[in-house]
């Protein structure tokens, strides 16, 4: 659900504002915080030169005819429900992620809020290292030096404003240093199965060892949507005002596509223009990743094209009715010899439009009583056009109690004789 926001309070119309974001021309008005210090190179900096245009890159997919070719170094389309990659090009190439890094920073903050390690109103101090020096070449929340901000304000500053200062401040608060926080980031990346990722800092500032892949960033986006439902609406917020400085979200699709509700933009000279987006239409949620294209307009256009292609070429299917008994599983040493097995919950898969879905049932070998109702005793695999498209647990639909001593002995004897 989109979180409602107040209208933009400036002479610029909403349409013009969206166009400005898409063109990458909008920079925060922070003259009151300007200083005579030279700014560090930063994620989301806006140099005059743009990244060189990549050649259109065709991807792999199960759909006849293939997806559109996109002028990016890597891209990916993922089904949210199953985590299946529907189409991709160079999905596992480690590339500079720029401020897409901040998805992991915000995710760690969200998980700490969920667990109680952080509270929304906790105050976080702003160190000299975290402080932004007021340059328009750096994405900043514009936190005051040696001041304090609440955790929930910092979270919005990270997600909506892409604040490097907010990211550094919360990293120092949670782990003592950026380096310590990077260890937390990499541990979480490993837990999620992000196998082509290494984080060095919480911001996405350029570093030769700071990399991620399109597949890994989609995995992270899926985890945010799934596990941070209380905070995910923030990713759809179009603007955030802090210290009387109002900044707009750089994700242009939030202004032009009502089905888009996240997630994050990124840009540095090294990374080019990047975008991770999620959209939900007619009960189907898709995640897209675009890495290293040559402009803010290009990343928005390519995302629109990929989403449009995805919704036009895939559909949801129910391989099995929710109440169906799909197998009678043999049970040893129970008061009953078999147990009915089926789904634990309604199950849908995403498949190319018009393709038939087949299923196969795999029961765990050596199933013995007692078996509790609802216990996982195997899995059901769905295939379309010879390719796996999803799987779900196979569960016992009834309880099977363990047989008494003499019945078990008799069953042992029968098994010895192969009966």
Secondary structure, DSSP 8 states (H G I E B T S, - for coil): ---------SSS-HHHHHHHHHTT------GGG--SS-----TT---SS-------B--EESSTT----BSSSEEEEEETTT--EEEEESTT--B--GGGGHHHHHHHHHHHHHHTSS-TT-EEE--TTT-----TTS------TT-EEEHHHHHHHHHTS--HHHHHHHHHHHHSSHHHHHHHHHHHHHHHT-TT-B-SSSS----TT-BB-HHHHHHHHHHHHHH-HHHHGGGG--EEEETTEEEE-S-THHHH-TTEEEEEEEEETTTEEEEEEEEEETTEEEEEEEEEES-HHHHHHHHHHHHHHHHHHEEEE-SS-TT-EEEEEE-BSBSSSEEEEEESS---EEEETT--EEEEEEE-TT-BS-B-TT-EEEEEEEEETTEEEEEEEEEESS-B-B--HHHHHHHHHHHHTT-
